[in-house]
């Protein structure tokens, strides 16, 4: 069987599982290696020979969603020291998914460890990433992931606006020194809600702009403009992230401003918006993105080629 046919067969296996309703997670990042998956990345997880197959051992981190997944994509070094990508079931013997995420946000995402203890791996469980031809430009394969995270934060700002409106409408009294008896008629509160709505709209527009740029890049993936459009999509994703991460966190603070004292109730858990925004944003800190954007516009420098772009 030629490599292309083998790759197609393995892809068909995953697609068949997806059609049957199976869910998937990833277990690549490790504390002692480069979690960005950039140049020179080598996993610490190891494969040892076991008859006609292998045994996999190692610890992966930032395993978001794996406690809910049926199968995992992972990586390890084979006995020859070669990095290999592989596919395993979460119910396989030796797969541990402790719910030990200790971040102050994303409490329900199961973003803790994946512990692999001599997990059986069959030869058919390995897969290869297609190599780029010499005449192909580099295409930024992780731009989708960055836009995905920004879209999640964009969705949180939708909820912030809805919560702000609901809170103010539900309040039955105002402060004695306010300008109106009912909070919904209070000019200051109206202005804050207007600010939340306007910044939310800007975040959504920037996110949509990044999505459109990625769509153009994907549509031209086999054409002469593939490289420039891929760079443009990566830049658009970075711009959306820089603005969204900062503005969304500010909107989460404004929600507390309009809620009054009752808004800090633990039962309402309104602080979850700020916590979730900051934790999602921390996956890929915007402070590093700003320099890359400036270097690109000043000097025409392309973004880095690792997983954060």
URZIZI-V473440 format. One record per backbone hydrogen bond with DSSP energy under -1.0 kcal/mol. CO is the residue of the C=O (numbers start at 1). NH is the residue of the N-H. E is the energy in kcal/mol with one decimal. If there is no record, write none. Layout:
co->{CO	CO}
nh->{NH	NH}
e->{E	E}
This chain:
co->{2	3	4	5	6	7	8	9	10	11	12	13	14	15	16	17	18	23	23	25	29	30	34	36	38	45	46	48	50	53	54	55	56	57	58	60	62	63	65	66	70	71	72	73	74	76	77	78	82	84	85	86	88	89	92	94	96	98	106	109	112	114	115	116	119	121	122	123	125	133	139	142	143	144	145	146	147	148	149	150	151	152	153	154	155	156	157	158	159	160	161	162	163	164	165	166	167	175	182	183	186	187	188	189	190	191	192	193	194	195	196	197	198	199	200	201	202	203	204	205	206	207	208	209	210	211	212	213	214	215	216	218	220	223	225	226	227	228	229	230	231	232	233	234	235	236	237	238	239	240	241	242	243	244	245	246	247	248	249	250	251	253	254	260	261	262	265	269	270	271	272	273	274	275	276	277	278	280	281	285	286	288	289	290	291	292	293	294	295	295	296	306}
nh->{6	7	8	9	10	11	12	13	14	15	16	17	18	19	20	22	21	70	71	73	61	33	37	307	41	77	57	55	53	50	121	48	119	46	116	114	64	66	68	69	90	25	88	27	86	84	47	81	78	76	127	74	72	92	95	117	115	100	109	65	63	60	96	58	56	54	125	126	87	136	141	146	147	148	149	150	151	152	153	154	155	156	157	158	159	160	161	162	163	164	165	166	167	168	169	170	171	178	185	186	190	191	192	193	194	195	196	197	198	199	200	201	202	203	204	205	206	207	208	209	210	211	212	213	214	215	216	217	218	219	220	221	223	226	229	230	231	232	233	234	235	236	237	238	239	240	241	242	243	244	245	246	247	248	249	250	251	252	253	254	255	257	258	263	264	265	269	272	273	275	276	277	278	279	280	281	282	283	284	288	290	292	293	294	295	296	297	298	299	301	300	309}
e->{-2.3	-2.4	-2.1	-2.3	-2.1	-2.3	-2.4	-1.6	-1.6	-2.5	-2.5	-1.9	-2.4	-2.4	-1.4	-2.4	-1.5	-1.7	-1.6	-2.3	-2.6	-1.0	-1.6	-1.9	-1.9	-2.8	-2.4	-2.4	-2.1	-2.6	-2.5	-2.3	-2.8	-2.6	-3.2	-2.2	-1.5	-2.0	-1.8	-1.1	-2.2	-2.3	-2.4	-3.1	-2.3	-3.1	-2.6	-2.8	-2.6	-2.0	-2.0	-2.7	-3.3	-1.4	-1.8	-2.5	-3.0	-2.0	-1.4	-2.6	-2.7	-2.9	-3.4	-2.5	-2.4	-2.2	-2.2	-1.2	-1.7	-1.7	-1.1	-1.6	-2.4	-2.6	-1.9	-2.0	-2.6	-1.7	-1.8	-2.4	-2.1	-1.7	-1.7	-1.1	-1.5	-2.3	-2.0	-2.1	-2.9	-2.4	-2.4	-2.5	-2.7	-2.2	-2.3	-1.8	-1.1	-1.9	-2.0	-1.6	-2.5	-2.3	-2.0	-2.4	-2.3	-2.2	-2.6	-2.7	-2.4	-2.5	-2.3	-2.2	-2.0	-2.4	-2.4	-2.3	-2.4	-2.3	-2.7	-2.2	-2.0	-2.3	-2.6	-2.0	-2.2	-2.5	-2.1	-2.0	-2.7	-2.4	-1.3	-1.5	-2.3	-1.5	-2.4	-2.0	-2.2	-2.4	-2.1	-2.0	-2.6	-2.5	-2.2	-2.0	-2.6	-2.2	-2.0	-2.5	-1.8	-2.6	-2.9	-1.2	-2.7	-2.8	-1.2	-1.6	-2.2	-2.0	-1.3	-2.0	-1.7	-1.4	-1.9	-1.6	-1.3	-1.2	-1.3	-1.6	-1.1	-2.3	-3.1	-2.4	-2.5	-2.2	-2.6	-2.5	-1.7	-1.2	-1.6	-1.1	-1.9	-1.2	-2.5	-2.3	-2.7	-2.0	-2.3	-2.4	-2.5	-1.2	-1.8	-1.4}
